[in-house]
Amino acid sequence: MLTVHHLNNSRSQRVLWMLEELGVPYEIRRYERDPQTMLAPPELRAVHPLGKSPVVTDGALVVAESGAIIEYLVDRYGDGRFAPPHGAAPQRVRYNYWMHYAEGSAMPPLLLKLVASRIGKAKMPFFARPIARRIGETLQRGFIDPQLKLHFGYIESELAKSPWFAGDTFSAADVQMSFPLEAGSQRAGAKDWPHIRAFLERIHARPAYRRALERGGRYDYAG
């Protein structure tokens, strides 16, 4: 049986969604974040040395990293669905691009924004807090927010060309791109862009997405 090692409020939610789209039987092993640090529990290191989620086990095979997991699932169980055929350029090139863009380009500025927003809230001597807060705010205004605006503008223009990231047909690239846009909607105003907002509404209305929410539990980014 395929097992998803599922961390609450994390990227592993889109793995559940992909499995629901595929119609593959699976079980969930649940892990909860530390309420103080928001990090994954150490038990995950027994599954993968980095102790991060998502991770799936399929028999003796252990697969980590969201993009690698989704590509594995589509190749193994998709029967030609949810991805353009290999060699079908330019559709396959576009599909591959968004599969890698999600974590390689879209997520880093969102992670930086999260870290910068917490700088002034970290434990430190009281006299250092205003300085730390100013550093975080300056970093966001001077670098992070302009980068996010650049990326959201780019994504908006691409979604204006077609409803899905790989073209006119829903694919695993849309599953992969869901998390940065959901996180960006919560943290950085991505939903203010009309085509991004419409994309999120489309994916949230999919029956497989709703089933994955029911199985995965609380997921704050779906709102």
C-alpha positions as CSV (number, residue, x, y, z in Angstrom):
1,M,0.0,0.0,0.0
2,L,1.2,3.5,-0.9
3,T,1.6,5.6,2.2
4,V,1.7,9.4,2.4
5,H,3.6,10.7,5.4
6,H,1.4,13.8,5.9
7,L,2.3,16.9,7.9
8,N,-0.5,19.2,8.7
9,N,-0.7,22.5,6.8
10,S,2.1,21.6,4.4
11,R,3.0,20.8,0.9
12,S,1.9,17.2,1.4
13,Q,-1.7,18.3,0.9
14,R,-1.1,18.5,-2.8
15,V,0.2,15.0,-2.8
16,L,-3.1,13.8,-1.4
17,W,-4.8,15.8,-4.0
18,M,-2.8,14.2,-6.8
19,L,-3.6,10.8,-5.5
20,E,-7.3,11.6,-5.4
21,E,-7.1,12.8,-9.0
22,L,-5.4,9.6,-10.0
23,G,-7.8,7.4,-8.0
24,V,-4.9,5.5,-6.4
25,P,-5.6,3.7,-3.0
26,Y,-3.3,5.1,-0.3
27,E,-3.1,5.4,3.5
28,I,-2.1,8.4,5.5
29,R,0.4,8.5,8.4
30,R,-0.1,11.8,10.2
31,Y,2.5,14.1,11.8
32,E,1.8,17.3,13.6
33,R,4.0,20.4,13.6
34,D,5.6,21.6,16.8
35,P,3.3,24.4,17.9
36,Q,6.2,26.6,19.0
37,T,8.7,26.2,16.1
38,M,6.2,25.0,13.5
39,L,8.7,22.4,12.4
40,A,8.0,18.8,11.6
41,P,8.4,16.3,14.4
42,P,11.7,14.2,14.7
43,E,9.7,11.0,13.9
44,L,9.8,11.9,10.2
45,R,13.6,11.3,10.2
46,A,12.9,7.6,10.6
47,V,11.2,7.8,7.1
48,H,13.7,10.2,5.4
49,P,17.0,11.6,6.8
50,L,15.9,15.2,6.3
51,G,12.8,14.7,8.5
52,K,10.6,16.8,6.2
53,S,7.2,16.3,4.5
54,P,6.0,15.3,2.0
55,V,7.4,11.8,1.8
56,V,5.7,8.8,0.3
57,T,6.6,5.1,0.7
58,D,5.5,2.7,-2.1
59,G,6.6,-0.7,-1.0
60,A,10.3,-0.4,-0.3
61,L,10.6,2.8,-2.3
62,V,10.9,6.1,-0.5
63,V,10.3,9.3,-2.5
64,A,10.7,12.8,-1.1
65,E,10.3,16.3,-2.6
66,S,6.9,17.4,-3.8
67,G,7.8,17.6,-7.5
68,A,9.6,14.3,-7.5
69,I,6.7,12.7,-5.7
70,I,4.1,14.0,-8.1
71,E,6.2,13.1,-11.2
72,Y,6.6,9.6,-9.8
73,L,2.9,9.2,-9.1
74,V,1.9,10.4,-12.6
75,D,4.5,8.2,-14.3
76,R,3.7,5.2,-12.2
77,Y,-0.1,5.4,-12.0
78,G,-1.3,8.0,-14.5
79,D,-1.7,5.8,-17.6
80,G,-1.0,8.8,-19.8
81,R,-3.1,11.2,-17.7
82,F,-2.2,14.5,-16.1
83,A,1.0,15.1,-18.2
84,P,1.7,15.8,-21.9
85,P,3.4,12.9,-23.6
86,H,7.2,12.9,-23.5
87,G,8.5,14.5,-26.7
88,A,5.3,16.6,-27.1
89,A,7.1,19.9,-27.3
90,P,6.2,22.6,-26.6
91,Q,3.5,21.3,-24.2
92,R,5.9,19.0,-22.4
93,V,8.5,21.7,-22.1
94,R,5.9,24.1,-20.6
95,Y,4.7,21.3,-18.2
96,N,8.3,20.6,-17.0
97,Y,9.0,24.3,-16.5
98,W,6.1,24.8,-14.1
99,M,6.8,21.6,-12.3
100,H,10.2,23.0,-11.4
101,Y,9.3,26.7,-11.2
102,A,6.9,26.1,-8.3
103,E,9.7,25.3,-5.8
104,G,12.7,26.6,-7.6
105,S,11.4,30.2,-8.2
106,A,8.0,30.8,-6.7
107,M,8.6,29.5,-3.2
108,P,11.9,31.2,-2.2
109,P,10.5,34.7,-1.9
110,L,7.5,33.5,0.0
111,L,9.7,31.7,2.4
112,L,11.8,34.8,2.8
113,K,8.7,36.8,3.5
114,L,7.7,34.4,6.2
115,V,11.1,34.5,7.8
116,A,11.4,38.3,7.6
117,S,7.9,38.7,9.2
118,R,9.1,36.7,12.2
119,I,12.4,38.5,12.8
120,G,11.0,41.2,15.0
121,K,9.0,38.6,17.0
122,A,11.9,36.3,17.9
123,K,13.2,36.1,21.4
124,M,15.8,38.7,22.0
125,P,16.7,41.6,24.4
126,F,14.0,44.2,24.4
127,F,16.3,46.9,23.1
128,A,17.2,44.8,20.0
129,R,13.6,44.2,19.0
130,P,13.0,47.6,17.2
131,I,16.2,47.1,15.2
132,A,15.2,43.6,14.3
133,R,11.8,44.7,13.3
134,R,13.2,47.5,11.1
135,I,15.5,45.0,9.4
136,G,12.6,42.7,8.6
137,E,10.5,45.5,7.3
138,T,13.3,46.9,5.2
139,L,14.1,43.5,3.7
140,Q,10.4,43.0,2.8
141,R,9.9,46.5,1.2
142,G,13.3,46.6,-0.5
143,F,13.6,43.1,-1.9
144,I,11.0,40.5,-1.1
145,D,7.8,42.4,-2.0
146,P,9.1,43.6,-5.3
147,Q,10.2,40.0,-6.1
148,L,6.7,38.7,-5.2
149,K,5.1,41.4,-7.4
150,L,7.4,40.4,-10.3
151,H,6.5,36.7,-9.9
152,F,2.8,37.2,-9.4
153,G,2.7,39.5,-12.4
154,Y,4.4,36.9,-14.5
155,I,2.1,34.1,-13.4
156,E,-0.9,36.3,-14.0
157,S,0.2,37.0,-17.5
158,E,0.7,33.2,-18.2
159,L,-2.7,32.3,-16.8
160,A,-4.3,35.0,-19.0
161,K,-3.1,32.9,-22.0
162,S,-4.6,29.6,-20.9
163,P,-6.7,28.4,-17.8
164,W,-4.1,25.8,-16.8
165,F,-0.3,26.0,-16.5
166,A,0.5,23.5,-19.2
167,G,-2.1,24.7,-21.6
168,D,-5.9,24.1,-22.0
169,T,-5.9,20.8,-20.0
170,F,-5.5,20.3,-16.3
171,S,-2.3,18.6,-15.4
172,A,0.0,17.7,-12.5
173,A,1.7,21.1,-13.1
174,D,-1.4,22.7,-11.7
175,V,-1.2,20.5,-8.6
176,Q,2.4,21.4,-8.2
177,M,1.7,25.2,-8.6
178,S,-1.2,25.1,-6.1
179,F,0.9,25.5,-3.0
180,P,2.9,28.6,-3.9
181,L,-0.2,30.3,-5.1
182,E,-2.2,29.3,-2.0
183,A,0.6,30.3,0.3
184,G,1.0,33.5,-1.7
185,S,-2.7,34.2,-1.4
186,Q,-2.4,34.0,2.4
187,R,0.9,35.8,2.9
188,A,1.4,38.2,0.0
189,G,-1.9,39.1,-1.8
190,A,-1.7,36.7,-4.7
191,K,-5.5,36.5,-4.8
192,D,-5.6,40.2,-5.7
193,W,-4.6,39.2,-9.2
194,P,-7.8,38.1,-11.1
195,H,-6.4,35.2,-13.2
196,I,-4.6,33.8,-10.1
197,R,-7.8,34.1,-8.1
198,A,-9.7,32.4,-10.8
199,F,-7.2,29.6,-11.0
200,L,-7.5,29.0,-7.2
201,E,-11.3,29.0,-7.5
202,R,-11.1,26.4,-10.2
203,I,-8.8,24.0,-8.3
204,H,-10.7,24.4,-5.1
205,A,-13.9,23.4,-6.8
206,R,-12.5,20.1,-8.1
207,P,-14.0,17.1,-6.5
208,A,-10.6,15.4,-6.0
209,Y,-9.3,18.5,-4.2
210,R,-12.3,18.5,-1.9
211,R,-11.8,14.8,-1.2
212,A,-8.2,15.4,-0.4
213,L,-9.2,18.1,2.2
214,E,-11.5,15.7,3.8
215,R,-8.8,13.1,4.2
216,G,-5.9,15.4,5.0
217,G,-7.5,17.4,7.8
218,R,-7.0,21.1,8.5
219,Y,-5.3,23.0,5.7
220,D,-5.4,26.8,6.2
221,Y,-4.3,27.6,2.7
222,A,-7.5,26.4,1.0
223,G,-9.5,29.4,2.2
